[in-house]
Amino acid sequence: MNLPFYIAKRYLFTKKSHSAINIISVISVLGVMVAVVAMVCTLSVFNGFQDLVASCFTNFDPQLKVVPTQGKTFSQQLPEVQLVREDEDVDVACGVLEDRALARYGDRQAMITLMGAEDDFDECTDISSILYGNGRFALHADVLDYGILGIRLAMYFNMGVSYQDPLLIYTPRKGAEIDMMDPSSSFNQDELNSAGVVFSVNQKQYDQEYVLTSLSFAQRMFERPGQFSALELRLAPGANVDKVKKRLQQKVGKEFRVMDRYEQQADVFRIMKVEKYMSYLFLSFILFIACFNIVGSLSMLIIDKRDDVRVLHHLGAGQRVVARVFLYEGRMISIVGASLGILIGLLLCWMQQHYGLLRLGDVSGAFIVDAYPVSVHVADVVLIFLTVIGVAFITTWYPVHYLSRKLTD
């Protein structure tokens, strides 16, 4: 039997001679519990927002994307492109070319991202699920090129899901100097017609800037015939994204980079992770302060049990054994507080998921979701539990050793 642990357990669950020690012990457990509840709920909300953003991106972004490591474009005839297209786990491979351009409709103009794609773009992504209007997904007809706009950009131009007049697109000509007498001669000009639909990703980056059109139109406007800026991939059902990504990276070599959906939006998710871990650090500091209640509880308990300490010392127990008794006491207080906090935190997260206790606004439909999204990750729960144990050990080690040494000297 572990004697220090047995004695610590008896001290924790038996009534002390002074009621103040019992009260402080309860406060210690509650302090740790409240801090843990806050950590579980806060990190779960950050996870919920991250999953929400990821779900919005997946309708427009491909599962994997191959881009050049140097330069903006590459030839669609490269052998690496063919190797990727022929991979057994690649179901659809769609070449795209995108760059900045100027769009004008009526008396309004805006800088846009013009994205030209091959005809199977709707098979490569889930864009069909976010289209609105009476038309259908089409990038061109026999003699017409269509432009599918983000919903915010369409609203800015006051054109609705369908527009009667053509959307004018301007891109600078390569090597052309601006002629102040006739500035329009320095730009490539062409027009896009309405396909009767717009898309809504619920992300400003796409909805307010992107215009989707045919690959041939983009190659002509940017003067890059036979060029891609990226090769977007949809994998076969059941394919492991990480394994396919690694294999394709080996095939294309250092001249290309294969990115998954999170890497395609690395800046967004990096910011969200930084915010999450900064919140974790601040809450850990609050937990650190809460654990000083454990120090007070243990200090009073050591003084209350000084006669027991002397008896143990006379029976042969050294200062180290005595210190372990109260260190175990502190750890058990922190474990009880952490366990209760995790259980309550998980219960609150479950209630938020199913009942939406905390709402984002008073008006339903004002945001993408009406209530704060929550997603519990097992790794976060384990991290919180280990943090509580670590912080409790750090805050109690020196006071316990100091007081136990004073009583056994």
N, C-alpha and C positions, 0 to 999 in steps of 0.2 A: 504493500500500500504506500502511496505517495503521501507521507505524513504532512508536509506543508500544505498540499492541496486539500487534504481532508480537514485540517484545522481551518483553513480559509473558507471552506464551504460551510462549516459550522458557524463561523463568525458572520457570514453573509446572511444566513437564513434564520439565525436565532436572535431573539430580542436582546438589545444591548441594555446596559445598566442605566444609561442616560438617554432619554427620549430624543434629545437634540441630535445624537449620532444617527438614530433611525431616520429622522427627518432629513438630515443632510445626505444620507445614503440614497433616499428616495429622490431627492432633488438631483443628485448626481446621475442617477439612472434616467430621470426625465430630461435633464440637460442634453445628455448624449442622444437620447431618443429623438428629441425635437430636431437636433442638428442633422441626424441621419435621415429623418423624414424629409427635411428640406433638400438634402443632397439627392435623395432618390427621385423626388418629384421634379427638381430643377433639371437634372441631367436627362430624365425621361422626356421632359418637354423639349429640350434641345434635340434629342433623338427624333422626336415626333416631327419637328420642323424640318430636320434634315431629310427624313423619309418623305415628307410632303413635297419638298423641293425636288427630290430625286424622281418622284412619281410624275411631276409636271414635266421634267426634262425628257423622260423616256418616250413621250409621244412624238418628239421631234428629233431627238438624238439617236443615232444608231447604237447597236450593241458594241461594236468595235469600229474604230476609225483609224485609217492609215494615212499619215501625213508625212511630208518630207522634213528631214531635220535641218536642211539648208535650202534657202530659197522659199518661194511661195507656191510654186507649181512644179509639176513633173509630167513627163510624156505618158499618155495613156497606152503607148505601145511598148513600154518597158517590160522586160521579162519578169520582173518582180510582181508587176500587176497581174500578169497571167498566172503566176504561181499562186497568188492569193485567190484569184477567181476559181482556180481548179482545186483548191483545198476541199477535202471531203466533208468538213464541218461547216463550210460556208454555203449557206442556202441562197443568198442574194448578195451581189456586189454591185454597188451603184456609185459611179463616178460623179463628183460634183466640182464646181468651180465657183468660188465666191470672192467678192471684193467690194470695195466701197464705190458708190455711184450717187448721182443726183437724180432725184425724181421730181417731176412737176405735173401737177394736175390743176387745171383752172388757174387761179391766181395764187396757188400755194406751191411751195417747194420744200423738199427735205432731203437731207443726206440719209442714204439707206445702205443696207447690205444686200446686194443683188446676188442671189444664189441660184445658179443654173444646175440642174440635175438631170440625170438620165430618166427615161420614162418609167423605170421600175422603182422610183423613189418611194412610192406609196407601199410597195412590197418590202422595201428595206426598213422603213420606219412605220410607226403607227399614226401617221399624220391624218389618215382618213377618219380616225375617231375624234379629231378635234376640228373638223371642217364644219362651217356653218353657212347655209345658203341653199338655194334651189338648184345649183349647178352640180358638177361632179369634178373629181380630181382629174385635171388634164393640163399639161404644160404647153402643148402646141396642137395645131390642126395642120391641114395641108399647107396653107399659106399664112397662117396666123400664129403668133406667139402669145401665150397667155401669161398673165401675172397674178399670182395668188398672194395677197397681202396679209400681214398680221392685222388683227382686228383694231388695235389702237392706231396704226398707221392709216387704215381705211377711215376711221373716225376723224382723224386729223384732216384728211383730204375731203371730208364730207361726201364720201362716195357710196357708203353702204356696202352690202355684200356684192352688189353688181354695179358697174359703172358704165355709162353710155359712151362717154368720150374716152379715147385711148390715154393711157398713162405714159407720159414722155420720160425717157431715160437718157441721161447724158453721162458719158465717161470720157476722160481726157485721152487724146490721141498720143501714141508713143512718139516721143521726140519732137512734138509740135510746140512751137512757141506761140504764145497768146497774141493774137492780132487784135489790137485795141480798136481798130476800125470795124472788125467783124469777129467778136469773141467766139461766136458759135462755130466758126470754122475750125477752131482748135479742139473741138469735142466730137466724139462719135455720138450720133443721135439715132434713136429708134423708138418704137412705141410698143406697148403691151396692151392686150385686150383682156376683158373680164372673162373669167371662167365661171362666174356666178357663185363663187365661194370665197370665204376668208378663213384663216385659221386662228385659233386662240390657245396659246400655250400657258396663259396666265403668268407669263414672265415678261417684264418690260423689255429685256434684251431682244426677244424675238418679236413680240406683238407690236412693238413700236418701230422696229428697224428693218425687219426682213421682208423681202419680196422674192417669192419662189417662182422660177421660170424654167424654160428648157435649157439644156446644156449648150446647144448650138447657139442660142441667143447670147448667153453669157460669154462664150468663146469669141463670138463675133464682136461684142461690145468691148471686151477687154483686150482684143487682138491677141488672143492666145489659142490659136487653132490646135486641136489635138492635145490639149493640156487639161490636167486635173489639179485642183488644190487639195483634194482628199479623195480617198476611196472608202465609202461607207459600207459596212457589212452587217448582214443579218445572218445569224447562225442557225444551223439546223436544230429542230426540237431535240432537247435533251443534251445538247453539247455543253461542255464545261467551259465557261467563258475564260477563266484564268488559264486553263491548259491550252486552249486554242490561241489565246493571245500570246502566250509564251512560244508556241510552235511557229506562229506567223512571224513573230519578231525575229526568230532565227532564220526564217526563209528570206525576209526582205533585207536583213542586215542593218548596218549602222546608218545607211542613207535614209531610212524611214523609221518612224516611231508608230507603234500600235497602241492606241489608247482605248480604255474602256470608258463607260459613261461618266464615272466619277472623275477621271483624268481629263475628260473633255470639258468639264466644268470645275477644274481644279481650284480656281480662285474663289468661287462661291463656297465650296465645301471647306476650303482651308480657313476662310474667315469664320465659318460656322464652328469648326473644330476649335479655333483659337478662343472664340467666345465661350464655348462649352468648358474648356479646360481652365479659363480664367475664372469662370463661376465656380468650378470645382476647387480652385486654390482659395478663393475667398471663403467659401463654405468650410473648407478644411481649417482655415484660420479661426472661424467661429467655433468649430468643433474643438480646436486646440484650447480656446478659452473655456469652453464648457467642461473640458476634462480637468480643469483646475478645481472644480467641485469635488472630483474624485480625490484629489490631493488633500483637500480639507477634510473629507470624510475619513480617509486613511490616517491622517495625522491625529484626529480625535480618537479613532479606534485604537491606534498604537498606544496613546496615552491611557485610554480606558483599560487596555489589556496589559498594562505594564507589569502587573503581578504575574500574569500568565507567562509573559516574556522572561521574567526572572526565573520562574520555575523551569521553563524549557532550557534556559541557559545552565541552570544547576544540574539538569539531567543530562547535559552533554551537548545540547544543541548550540552550535556556533552562531555567530552573527549572520552568516550567509543563509543558514536555515531559517532563522527568524525573518530575515528580509524577504525570503521567498514566500513565506506565509502571506505577508501583506501585499507582495507583488501579485500573487495569485488572486488575492481579494480584489485588487484594482482591475485586473484583467477580467474577472467574472462580472464586476459591475459594468465594465465597458461592453462585454459580450451580451449581457442582458439588455442593456440600453440599445446596442446595435441591432439585436434580433427583433426587439419590439419596434424600433424605428423602421427597419426594413419591411416588417409585416404591415405596419400601418401605411408606410409609403406605397407599397404594392397595392394595398386596398384602395388608397386614394387614386392611384393611377388607373386601376380597374374601373372605379366609379366615374372617373373623368372620361375614359374611353367609351363607356356605355351610356352615361347620362349627361355628359358635357356640363359639369358643374360650373366651371369657369369659362365664360363665353368671351369671344373677341369683340363683340359689339352688341348693341341693343337691337339692331335691325338684322333679321335673318337674310343671308345671301349677300351681305355687304363685303364679305371676304371669301376666299376660296373655301374655307371651312368656317363653321359658326363657332366652334369651341376650340380651345387650345389642343393641338394634337399631342398625343402621348405615345411613346414607344419605349418599353422597358428592355434593356439589353443586359443579359446575364453578366457580361464582362464588367459593366458599370456597378452592378450590385456587389460582385466580388471585390472590386476595387474599393468601394465604400467600406465594406466590412474590414478589409485589410488596413485601410486608412485609420479606422477607429482603433483597431488593436495596436497599430504602430504609434499613433498619437498618445494613446493611454499609457503605453510603455515608456515613451519618452518623458511624459510629464510626471510620472510617478517614480521613476527609477531613483533619481537623486534624493528626493525627500524621504522615501522609504529607507534607503540605505543609511542616510544620515541619522534619522530618528532611531532606527534599530541598533545602530552602532552606539548611540548615546545610552540606550537602555541596557546594553549588554557589556559596556565597559566597566 
